[in-house]
Amino acid sequence: MRTQFVLSAAGLAAIGVIVAFAAASAGVNKPDPGAGKVESVMCATCHGSDGVSAATNVPNLAGQHYEYLMEQLIAFKKGTRKNGVMNEMVRPLSLAQLRNVAAYYSTVQISMGTAKESKQR
């Protein structure tokens, strides 16, 4: 004897909400800045170990907004933002890894100093 379960659209929606809430509560898809710090090792060559670049033509990542970083990383991954190095660097990374890296750089504290006067001859 078989028992059949028939769920209405409302019942399926309720199950979806419960599953989504449980996933959110468990931290699924929540960015992990600690993992992002580990995953950002490859970024350090150009962007600096703490996300502050020594080169004037390489952007600083430290202290940037998470949403901004994600937008740029996804654009590089999709190829809608073109940069040969960056397109290749992010291509193999998963969305979770991109989230972690963005979370890490967005949590790095930066300090604002004053500009040093340059010596002109």
C-alpha positions as CSV (number, residue, x, y, z in Angstrom):
1,M,0.0,0.0,0.0
2,R,1.4,3.3,-1.1
3,T,0.8,6.6,0.6
4,Q,0.9,9.6,-1.6
5,F,1.6,13.1,-0.4
6,V,0.2,16.0,-2.3
7,L,1.6,19.4,-1.5
8,S,0.0,22.6,-2.6
9,A,2.0,25.5,-3.9
10,A,1.6,27.2,-0.5
11,G,2.9,24.0,1.2
12,L,6.0,23.9,-1.1
13,A,6.6,27.6,-0.5
14,A,6.4,27.1,3.3
15,I,9.0,24.3,3.1
16,G,11.2,26.5,1.0
17,V,11.1,29.3,3.6
18,I,11.9,26.8,6.4
19,V,14.8,25.4,4.4
20,A,16.1,28.9,3.6
21,F,15.8,30.0,7.2
22,A,17.6,26.9,8.4
23,A,20.4,27.5,5.9
24,A,20.8,31.1,6.9
25,S,20.7,30.2,10.6
26,A,23.5,27.6,10.0
27,G,25.7,30.2,8.3
28,V,25.4,28.7,4.8
29,N,26.5,31.1,2.2
30,K,27.7,33.5,4.8
31,P,31.1,34.9,3.9
32,D,34.0,33.9,6.1
33,P,36.7,36.7,6.4
34,G,39.1,34.2,8.0
35,A,38.9,31.9,5.1
36,G,39.1,34.9,2.8
37,K,42.4,35.9,4.4
38,V,43.8,32.5,3.6
39,E,42.3,32.6,0.0
40,S,43.7,36.1,-0.6
41,V,47.3,35.0,-0.4
42,M,47.4,35.0,-4.3
43,C,46.2,38.6,-4.2
44,A,49.0,39.8,-2.0
45,T,51.6,39.7,-4.9
46,C,50.0,42.8,-6.5
47,H,47.6,44.2,-3.8
48,G,49.9,43.8,-0.8
49,S,49.6,41.3,2.1
50,D,47.1,43.6,3.9
51,G,45.3,44.8,0.8
52,V,47.3,48.0,0.6
53,S,49.3,48.1,-2.7
54,A,52.8,49.6,-2.9
55,A,52.2,50.3,-6.6
56,T,50.3,53.4,-7.7
57,N,48.7,51.5,-10.6
58,V,47.3,48.7,-8.5
59,P,44.2,49.5,-6.4
60,N,44.0,49.1,-2.6
61,L,41.5,46.5,-1.5
62,A,41.7,47.0,2.3
63,G,38.6,48.8,3.7
64,Q,36.6,48.7,0.5
65,H,32.9,47.9,0.8
66,Y,32.0,44.3,0.5
67,E,29.3,44.9,-2.1
68,Y,31.7,46.9,-4.3
69,L,34.4,44.2,-4.1
70,M,31.9,41.5,-5.0
71,E,30.6,43.5,-7.9
72,Q,34.1,43.9,-9.3
73,L,35.2,40.3,-8.6
74,I,32.1,39.0,-10.4
75,A,32.6,41.3,-13.3
76,F,36.2,40.0,-13.7
77,K,35.0,36.4,-13.4
78,K,32.2,36.9,-16.0
79,G,34.6,38.9,-18.2
80,T,32.5,42.0,-18.3
81,R,35.4,43.9,-16.7
82,K,38.5,43.3,-18.7
83,N,42.0,42.8,-17.1
84,G,44.0,39.9,-18.3
85,V,45.6,39.2,-14.9
86,M,42.4,39.6,-12.9
87,N,40.2,37.7,-15.3
88,E,42.6,34.7,-15.0
89,M,43.0,35.1,-11.2
90,V,39.3,34.9,-10.4
91,R,38.2,32.6,-13.1
92,P,38.8,29.4,-11.1
93,L,37.4,30.7,-7.8
94,S,34.0,29.7,-6.6
95,L,31.3,32.2,-5.6
96,A,31.9,31.2,-2.0
97,Q,35.6,32.0,-2.3
98,L,34.9,35.3,-3.9
99,R,32.6,36.1,-1.0
100,N,35.3,35.2,1.5
101,V,37.9,37.3,-0.1
102,A,35.6,40.3,-0.4
103,A,34.6,39.8,3.3
104,Y,38.2,39.7,4.3
105,Y,39.3,42.9,2.5
106,S,36.2,44.7,3.6
107,T,37.1,44.0,7.3
108,V,40.7,45.1,7.1
109,Q,41.1,48.3,9.1
110,I,43.0,51.1,7.4
111,S,44.4,54.2,8.9
112,M,44.4,57.5,7.3
113,G,47.7,59.4,7.5
114,T,48.8,62.7,6.1
115,A,50.6,63.0,2.8
116,K,54.4,63.5,3.1
117,E,55.8,66.5,1.3
118,S,57.8,65.5,-1.7
119,K,61.2,67.1,-2.2
120,Q,61.5,68.9,-5.5
121,R,64.7,70.1,-6.9
